[in-house]
Amino acid sequence: MARDDKGHGSVLIVATNRDDRRVLFDTLDGQNFDAIYTAKDLQQALAFLNQDPDIDVVLIEFLGAAKEAVAFCMQLKGDARLARVPVIGLLPALPAERQWDWARTPPGVVDWLRSPVDGGEALARIRQVLGGQRAGGDAAPRAAGGDRYQFVFEGSLDELVISDPKTGRILEVNPVFEQRSGIQAAQAVGQPLDGISRSHTREQRAEIMARLMREGSVRYRCQKPRADGGSYPVEVFSRLAVRAGKLVHFTIVREQGELGRLQQSLGLLAEAIEVGAGDEGVKQIVRLLVDWLELDYVMLVSVRPDQPVEVQPITQYQRVGLPADAPDLLKQPTLRQVLDGVGVIHLSDAWKRIEKDTFLNFTRFEAFVALPLRDERRTVLGALLLGRRTALPESSTIVDTLRVAAGRLALELELRRSREQGKAKALQDALTGLPNRLLFNDRLETTISEAHRTGEMFAVLFVDLDRFKTINDSLGHSVGDQVLDAVSKRLRASVRASDTVARYAGDEFTLILRHIVQRDDVMRVAEKIVRVMEVPLTLEDGSELHITASLGISFYPDDATTAERLLKHADVAMYSAKGMGRNNFQTYVAVPEESHQQRIALETKLRVAERNNELRVYYQPQVDSRSEDIVGMEALIRWEHPELGMISPGFFIPIAEETGLIVSIGEWVLRTACIETKRWQTRFGLPLRISVNLSALQLRQPNLVDIVRNVLTETNLEPSLLDLEVTESISVKSIPNLLETLQSIRDLGCRISIDDFGTGQSSLDYIRRFPADKIKIDQVFVRNIGVDPDDEAIVRATINMAHSLKLGVVAEGVEIEQHYTFLRDHGCEELQGYLFCRPLAPVSFENMLAERERLFRGMTMETAAG
């Protein structure tokens, strides 16, 4: 099909995935293509092609109906008009069941793209294909890329391997592969690709290769063998690629240094958290440890507090079975020492260092770690024992992660003991006797399963005491404990025996109301709780105290069908109740699911809110964890409607984002916050740093850097005092030039923070490339400090990772002293949360700064007088 040289040809995009279709169209639009056609499925594409259009390249999705897509390609090949039209396939990015053998290239396919599609990569590949077609050669993108490919292949800092999908054998390796492994290319070529891993069994290696063939990509960690018999930790990523018009498997092998071990540690912790409970969960955790450290021996044992001499093996792993006459580890003095509470950690020369241990002398383990497993009362429940025939690297990351894994296994032993004894003490709140967060979450999951089976409705209530911090701070913790105990009794008396009441965290309580016939039943219970809470509380000293509570309600299945979202929605409703003046209850209102008229009405009100001066910027202090002095604040948006009152950001922010209003609102917040910060800096002489969140839509604005520069110029604020926060979940691929935009903002002198860290899927490489100065640990992990050892482990690992990357750390959601002590002791530099101060209106925030100035002036005068 002849084309004018001034044009770039015509493209047909066939993609069910709307996001991929939009990215491809938006990328190609304006690039001087003769025409860009889109079809949402293969049927629509066939109907279009029957109209005999001029097409130069077709992009076809192989994400779901792979067999149908292959049949479509065969139809193109059988049509004389379209037989020579090259096809670019869209491959799935995430593992899923596939119905196509990816070792066989579908007819006509000359190149592949990954979903979600990167627009820049797609444009380059399309132009390359069209360029090869016009040159009269093979359309496969190799002519222009041969030398470039060889340059990249030989110049890479990672080990690269090319293998044959049909045979699974290595075709080519790069020089780095030879250098690190000590295995020459001539020795490697022809060997099976699965030989890269030494730490997987034959069955596991077979499963990895099967996944690669089935799904087109696979990622895993392993120990890679060296020619000298040793090994080293690596991360392996294999995917389908096209070379010389044929499909090959392209494998990247990346060596893991200390930072890599940190990332591996985080990954292991995340996997350990996700595994199920019970014996199978224990086995999975042991398997994770074996794979991570290439262990030769693992044993988990338990003991009873009343019979500490009796040791019961729970699970055991041996890479190579020990002979029958091998000494019994359970009878060694080393185990008795560990069960007495003293751990043993030797990463090298273990069998030489530990005397009088016939088991170690027999096995000659170079690395041996034995850790006591304790409950929250520090009672030893058992021991975790690990052995390896070769030494482990001297790494605090390895030791810390093993301690965390021991904590996770200790929890399993505690749950096991609770089940055996028929008690739930490990799952009860010590102060109130109510179920704690762990037991509540378990009951909520069970309730969801039963409701799904029976079709019944139930409600989740989130109860938060109003101004409890003031009571605790002014009257003391003993009074606070009396209040919490009394509240638990009032809540328990307000519901049925079949309902669940739990102390979730601090002054937060959660309830499950089951067997609900209609919503009004729940409203009556909520109203009863509000009224019961208002009754004056008589303290032990005879004085009376007035307390109130704010309640949020969500319903299954109307509001959500998962535990996480039910709790989140009840939490949103609770904060709405606080915004409505406290001492009331609110139900969750899913604005996007409301009637069209209600949504339009709220959107209309929001459009005039800025003009009518209804929007407010509140400020929550950020304090230094050591001095507890204020070092900055975060700007938070609020909407105070004259008729509706204070509207929760959880309601109007999604509308602002969907309508694009967030762009103008965000700029207004930025300018207002900078003006206030400069004014306070001038009055109090404090170099306070202001943190302002940037939404995804703002980050897409091509003039964002100019907006920030203009605001700084207009307000005369020092750029180093402006900290712009970007949510971790925002993808680099979803926003063009994101990294360049953020770097340009940093070049102005501003700081960049990664907000809500831990809730996204960031890799260490992503964080390392991100032009950030600071990480903010999300409050979902901070709130679990003192409640969930796994979340504590994630917080510790995040702080360590940030420090390794020379990044600062801020923790949000700090609400109790236990949160503060834990974060301070583990090196978190800055803290934010209700323990220090709630978000304040500008006048209140200024009054707080004035009080701080007065106190410091008084301290200075006393020092001078002394």
HELIX and SHEET records of a PDB file:
HELIX    1   1 ARG A   18  LEU A   28  1                                  11    
HELIX    2   2 LEU A   42  LEU A   49  1                                   8    
HELIX    3   3 ALA A   66  GLY A   78  1                                  13    
HELIX    4   4 GLY A  119  ARG A  134  1                                  16    
HELIX    5   5 GLY A  146  GLY A  155  1                                  10    
HELIX    6   6 PRO A  175  SER A  181  1                                   7    
HELIX    7   7 ALA A  185  ALA A  188  1                                   4    
HELIX    8   8 LEU A  193  ILE A  196  5                                   4    
HELIX    9   9 ARG A  202  GLU A  215  1                                  14    
HELIX   10  10 GLU A  258  GLU A  274  1                                  17    
HELIX   11  11 GLY A  278  LEU A  293  1                                  16    
HELIX   12  12 LEU A  329  LYS A  331  5                                   3    
HELIX   13  13 PRO A  333  LEU A  339  1                                   7    
HELIX   14  14 ALA A  350  ARG A  353  1                                   4    
HELIX   15  15 THR A  358  THR A  363  1                                   6    
HELIX   16  16 SER A  396  GLN A  421  1                                  26    
HELIX   17  17 LYS A  425  LEU A  427  5                                   3    
HELIX   18  18 ARG A  437  THR A  454  1                                  18    
HELIX   19  19 PHE A  468  LEU A  475  1                                   8    
HELIX   20  20 HIS A  477  SER A  494  1                                  18    
HELIX   21  21 ARG A  519  GLU A  534  1                                  16    
HELIX   22  22 ALA A  563  GLY A  579  1                                  17    
HELIX   23  23 VAL A  591  GLU A  593  5                                   3    
HELIX   24  24 HIS A  596  ALA A  609  1                                  14    
HELIX   25  25 PRO A  649  THR A  659  1                                  11    
HELIX   26  26 LEU A  661  PHE A  684  1                                  24    
HELIX   27  27 ALA A  696  ARG A  700  1                                   5    
HELIX   28  28 LEU A  704  THR A  715  1                                  12    
HELIX   29  29 PRO A  719  LEU A  721  5                                   3    
HELIX   30  30 LEU A  738  ASP A  747  1                                  10    
HELIX   31  31 LEU A  764  ARG A  769  1                                   6    
HELIX   32  32 GLN A  779  VAL A  782  1                                   4    
HELIX   33  33 PRO A  789  SER A  804  1                                  16    
HELIX   34  34 GLU A  817  ASP A  825  1                                   9    
HELIX   35  35 PRO A  842  ALA A  865  1                                  24    
SHEET    1   A 5 ALA A  35  ALA A  39  0                                        
SHEET    2   A 5 SER A  10  VAL A  14  1                                        
SHEET    3   A 5 VAL A  57  GLU A  61  1                                        
SHEET    4   A 5 VAL A  87  LEU A  91  1                                        
SHEET    5   A 5 VAL A 109  ARG A 114  1                                        
SHEET    1   B 5 ILE A 170  VAL A 173  0                                        
SHEET    2   B 5 GLU A 159  SER A 163 -1                                        
SHEET    3   B 5 LYS A 246  GLU A 255 -1                                        
SHEET    4   B 5 SER A 231  ARG A 243 -1                                        
SHEET    5   B 5 SER A 217  PRO A 225 -1                                        
SHEET    1   C 5 GLN A 307  GLN A 318  0                                        
SHEET    2   C 5 TYR A 297  ARG A 304 -1                                        
SHEET    3   C 5 VAL A 380  ARG A 388 -1                                        
SHEET    4   C 5 ALA A 367  ARG A 374 -1                                        
SHEET    5   C 5 VAL A 344  HIS A 346 -1                                        
SHEET    1   D 5 THR A 500  ALA A 505  0                                        
SHEET    2   D 5 GLU A 508  ILE A 516 -1                                        
SHEET    3   D 5 MET A 457  LEU A 465 -1                                        
SHEET    4   D 5 ALA A 549  TYR A 556 -1                                        
SHEET    5   D 5 PHE A 585  THR A 587  1                                        
SHEET    1   E 2 LEU A 537  THR A 538  0                                        
SHEET    2   E 2 GLU A 544  LEU A 545 -1                                        
SHEET    1   F 9 GLY A 645  ILE A 647  0                                        
SHEET    2   F 9 ILE A 630  HIS A 641 -1                                        
SHEET    3   F 9 LEU A 615  ASP A 624 -1                                        
SHEET    4   F 9 GLU A 830  GLN A 832 -1                                        
SHEET    5   F 9 GLY A 808  GLU A 812  1                                        
SHEET    6   F 9 LYS A 774  ILE A 777  1                                        
SHEET    7   F 9 ARG A 751  PHE A 757  1                                        
SHEET    8   F 9 LEU A 722  THR A 727  1                                        
SHEET    9   F 9 ARG A 689  LEU A 694  1                                        
END                                                                             
